[in-house]
Amino acid sequence: MQAQKLTLPYHTLTPPNFSLSPQILPSFSPLQFPSSNLTFRVNSKSGFFHPVKRMFKSQSGSGKHGRMVMVSCGEKEGDSDDKDDGFYMRRCVELARKAIGCTSPNPLVGCVIVKDGKIVGEGFHPKAGQPHAEVFALRDAGDLAENATAYVSLEPCNHYGRTPPCSEAMVKAKVKKVVVGMIDPNPIVASRGVQRLRDAGIDVVVGVEEELCKRLNEAFIHKMLTGKPFVTLRYSLSVNGHLLNQLGEGVTDCGGYYSQLLQEYDAVILSASLIDSSPRPASQEPGANQPFLILMPGGPGSPIQIPLLTDEAASKVVIFTDKEATKEPETAKKGIETVVLEQINLNTILEYCKSWGLCSVLLDLRGSLAELEELLNDGIGQNLLQKIVVEVLPLWDESSGESSLTALKSIGQRLKVSNLQPKISGHSVVLEGYL
């Protein structure tokens, strides 16, 4: 393949004016929040955010649970009257995103407690098995939670799981009002939390910034409604439309779109040949929880490639094959799981992912593309793909283009892409849309 590198001006593209769909999967674009004055401080309590006085103008901050940088809304005296329900709900989403990649199979949730126009408590759900966002926020607020308004991006639960019901915690704290971003699609919740709050005499408002809250948990929602993991197809193109077996400059670094995808998704499907002699793809985001790596062999009877992995990383690698492979004992010795199937297809792989509790899967078309073409055909034919991410590199490919997948050539005729949004990452243009 011969390619010429083009210079792409570094600037922000303005997305076309697409109307939001009422469907569960609206357009996905970088979240924007109203500018505010913030105070940064370090706190070791997972899930807690404490409001403090403003000290200086903010620059964006983020952190993971554990030792993290805390971001608090600085409230200027006299300016609280112009803060509506949407403002506090957007703050809930901002808090929830601090735990991206850490809560699956649970959803991302943020909570804010407001009294007399001031934020008195904040929290988010940091990890599955840990207390929910409401618990952290109520602990943060303490006695100030009484007669306050609680904002939460997802309906409070009303059942006993690994943690007690959040609806009961709200009732016990004697909050006066609860504003909910969206109803929980989980059948064991599904409006029961809202009903419990109303039965206790608490005023409840539902549907504030609902589309934003749905985008926050699109994989969780899809899993609850369909029982299958949310699947995103990713591939790279040259500017003249040829499939490229590479990623652009800067996209794998911290803050690059590919590094963020690996943090966000529970698993990534790749050709085994891609990492035969190189380290496994890994997110560079601070504190990222690395995804499971699902490797596809070269074809019937092909030997299983052994990636270069640490013992810890090997425990999160699964190889699917349709025949016993000659190197299977070696993979077992390295702690790599091998799944032998009569016939490999995407639906079967997703069933395994579901049994492992995975909510989201990234199908990455890199490596030996022929190994993934059948999975792509399955995904298109059985309507198993929900989202598409296309990276357009500043390269002009002078090859014949024969390496492009047949399934990819006809994707425009077989699938309709909606809510397509562009953004810049590194030197590439990245297009994201829904199928």
N, C-alpha and C positions, 0 to 999 in steps of 0.2 A: 504494500500500500504506500503510495506516495502522497504526501500531504504538505501543503504550504501553510505556514502560520500567518494569520492576518492580525492586524492590530485593531483591537476593539476599544473604542473610547469607553472609559469607566464613568458611567453615569447611571442614574436611576430611571428605569422605564415607567411610564405611567400606564397602569392597567387599563384595558378597554372598559367601557361602562357596561358591565354585565349585570343583569338583574339577579338578585339572590333567589335561588330555588327554595321552595318550602320543604324540600326533601331533607332528609337527615344529613345529606352530604352537600353542604353549600360550598362556595368557593373557598379555597384555602390560601391565605396570603399572610405575610408577616403581620402579627397582631400590632395594632397601633393603640396607644393609650394617651389620654390627655396629658400634656406636660404638667409637671408638678414639682414642687421643691422637695427634695429628699434628703434624708440623713442616713449615712452609712455607719454601721457599727458591727462588730463581730460578736456573735452569740453562739454558744454551743448547744442550745436547746433546739432539737429538731422540731419543725412545725410552728415555732413561735415567731411572731413579728410584733414588736412593741412600738407604739407611737411615741415619738420624742419631738422636742422642739427643733425647728429648722435651724441648721447651722450654715449651709452653703448651697449653692445651686448644684443640682445633681448631674451626674453622667450616669448612663444606664448601668445597672448592677444586676448580678445574678448570683445564685449560690445553690449548693446542694445541701441535703440534710446532713447532719453531722456538724462539723465546724464550718460555718458559712458566713457570708457577708449578708447582713440584714438590711433590707430596704424599707424605710417607713415613710408614709406620706406626711410631709410637714404641713401642719394646718396654720395658716396665717389668721390672726385674730380678725374677725369680721368678714372673712371670705367663705365661711361654711354654708351660708344660705343658698349659694348657687350650686351646691353639690346635690344632684338628683340621684334617684335609684340607680340609673345607668352608670354613673361615676363609680359608685361603690361596688357594683357588680363587675365592672371592668377591673377594679382592684382585686376582686376575688379571683378572676381569671389570671391576672398577673402573678398572684401568690401561688396559685395552683401549678403554674408552669415551672416553678422552682424545682419540682420533683419529676420533670419529664424523664422517662426511661426508668423510673424507680418504683412505680406503683402497680404495674401490670401484675395480675389481671384486674386489679382494682382501677377505678377511674381517677383522674386528676381532679382534685376539689380544693377550692379556697373559700375562706369564710372571714367576714369582717363584722365586728360589733360596733354599732354607732349609737351614741347617746348625746342628746342636746347638740347635734351637729358636729360632734367630734368622734374620731375613731378611738375607741377605748380598748379594743382587742382585735388581734389578727392571728390567723393560723392557716395551715395547709396540711393536707395528708401527705406525709413524707415517704411512706413505704407500706406495702401490703403487710397486714398484721399489726401495724402501729395504729395509735388513736387517729380518729378521723379529724378533718379540718375543724369541725364545729367544737370538738373537745378542746383542741389547742386554743382556739379563739376565746372560748368561754373561760378557760383557765387564765388566759392573758387578761381578760377583762375583770375577773374576780367579781366582787359585789356590784361593780358598775354595770354588769349585765342585766340586773333587774330593771324592768321597764324600758330596756333598750331595744333597738331594732337590729336583728341579725340578718346579714346578707350572706347567702351561700350559693355557689355556682351550680350545685346539684342537690336535688331533694334530699333532706336528711333521712337516713335509714330508720326503720321502725322494727328491726328484728335483732335478735342476739346472734352474732357470728363470733368472730375472733375478738370483737369489741362490742360493748353494750350499745343499745339504740341511741342515736344522736337526737332523735325527736324527744326522748325522755330527758336527755340532758338539757335541752332547750326548755322544757316544761319545768324541770327542777330549778333552773336558773331564773325562772320567772321573767323571761323576755316578753316584751309586749307585742312585737311584730316580727314576722320572718318573711324576707323577700327571697324567692327562689328563682334561679336562672332557668332551670328546666326540670321536668319530671324525670325521675330515674327509670330507664327502660327495663331494669332488672325486675322480673316478674314477682320476686319476693318483696319488692318495695312498691313500685308502680302506684303512686298516689297515697299509699297507706301512711307514709310519713306526714304528708300534708294533712290528711284527715285526722291523724292523732293530734297534731298541733291545733287544728280548728276545734276539735272536741274539748281541748283544754282551755278554750277561750282565747287563743292567740290569733291575731289577725294575720292572714297569710296572703301574699301576692305571688303569683306564678307567671313566668314568661318574660322576665326583664333581661334584655340582651341574650335572648334565647339562642339565636343563630351563632353568636360568638361562643356560647357555652357548648353548643353541639359540636362546633369545629374543634374545640378543646379535647373532646373525647370521641372523635369519630370512629376510632377502632373499637372502643368499648361498646358504643351504641350498636355498631354493626354486629359484633359478636353476640350481644344480647338479643337482637332481633332475628338473626339468621342462624345462630349457632356455629358460624364459621369465622375463622380469622379474616381480618381486613387485609386485602392484598394490593400492593402497589407495584406497578411495572416501571422499571427505570432503565434507560439506555442513553447512549451518547450519539450525536450526529455531527457531521461536518456542516459547514454553512451551505454546501451544495447538496445536502440531503443524504449523504452516505453514512451508513452505520460505522461507528468507530469503536474499537476495542480499547478504549482508554478514558481516563478522567482528566479534566482540565486542571490547569495550574491553580493551586490555592484552595480547591474545593474539599480536599481531605484534611486541611489544617483546621485548627480550632476556629469555629465560627463559619467555616465553609459549609455549603448545603449538604455535601455527602457525609461529612463528620456528624452533622446534626441528624441526618437520616439514620445513621447507625446507632445513635443514642436513642432515637425515638422508637425504632422498630424492635420487636421482640426477637425476630429471626431474619436472616438474609439468605436467600438461595443463590448459590454461585456455581460456576463450573469448577470442578476439582482441579483442572489443569491450571487455573488462574493462580492458585497458591501452592502449586507443586514445589516451587523453589523460592518462595517469598513469604514474608510474614502475613498472618491473617489480617484482613481489613479491620481496623479498629477506630472507634470514635475518639477524637482528641478533645472532646468537651470535658471540662473539669468534673471529676467524679462520675464520669459516664459509666453506666452499667452496660457492658458489651453484649451485643445480641448473640443468640445461638447462630452457629454457622452450619447451614445445610448444604452439603456438597453433592454434586451430580457427577457420576463417572462418565467416561468417554463413550460408552455404549455397551451392548451385550458382550460379556466376557472380558471387558477391559479391566486391567488391574486397578485397584483402588490406589489413588495417589495419597501419599502421606504428607500432610502439610507440616511446616516447621512451627511447632507449638510448644508453649510451656505446659507443664502438667495441669495447671489451673485452667488454661485456655482450652486444653484438649477435652475437658469435661463438658464443654459447651459446643462440641462439634459432633454432627451426625452425618453419616454417609449413607445415602440410599443407593442400592444396587439391585439389579434384577437377577444376579447370579452370585454364587459363592465366589469370592475373589481370592487370588493367590496370596494377597497380603493381609487377609483378614486377621490372622493371629497377631500380626504386628500392630494392627490398629487397636485390637483389644488390649494389647500390652501397654499401649500409649494412653489408654483410657478413652479412646474414641469409639462411640457407639456406631454399629453398622446395622442397618435395617434392610433385609433381603425381601424383595417383593417379586411376585409373579410377573407383574407389569407395573412399571413406574408411570404414574400420572399425577397431575397437580392436585386433584381432588383427594387422592389417597394421602399425599404428603400433608395436606391441610388437616385431614382427620388426625394424623399423628400430632401435628402442632396443637390441635384442639385438646387432645388427650394430655399434652404436656402443660396445658394452661396458658398457651400463647395466644395473644389477641391480634397481633399484627405481623405481617410477613412482607419483606421486600424482595421481589424477583428482579435480580440485577443481571442484565444481559452483558456479561463480560466473560472473557476466557474463551474456551472452545464453544462457540455459539451453537454449533450443531447439538451439543449436549442439552441445551435449554429450549430448542425449537419446539419439541414435542410438548413441553410444559406450557409454552406460550400458546400453542394451538389449543391445548386443553382449557387454558384460562379464558381464551376468547370464545371458544365453542360452548363452554358450560357456564359462561357469564360469571366467572370466579374472580375477575379483576375489578377493583373498585376505583382505582386512582392511577394516574400516569404522571411520571416525572421524566422530562426530556432535557438533557443538557446539550446545548448547542455550543461547540467549541469554535474559537476563531481560527479554524483550519479549512483549507480548500483541498478536498481529497481528489487526486487525479486518477485514482484507480477506476476500474470499470464499474465498481459497485456490486460485483457479483457476490461479494461476501455477505451482503445484506440478506437477512432472513426472509424467506418467502412469506411467512406469516406477517412479518413486519411491513412488507411492501403493500399488503392488502388491508392493513389495519384500518386505514381511513375509510375503506368501503364496508368494513364489518362492524366497526364500533363508532359511536358518536361521542366526541369529547365535549364536555360542557364546562362552563365556568373556568375557562383557561386563563391563567394569570402568569405574567412574566416577572422575573426578578434577576438581579445580577449577583453572581457568586464568583469571586476571583476574577478571571478574565472571560468567564463563560456567561451565556444567557441560559437561565433555567426556566422551563415552562412546566407549570403544574395544573392539572385539570382532573376531572372526574369522568368515569366511563359509565 
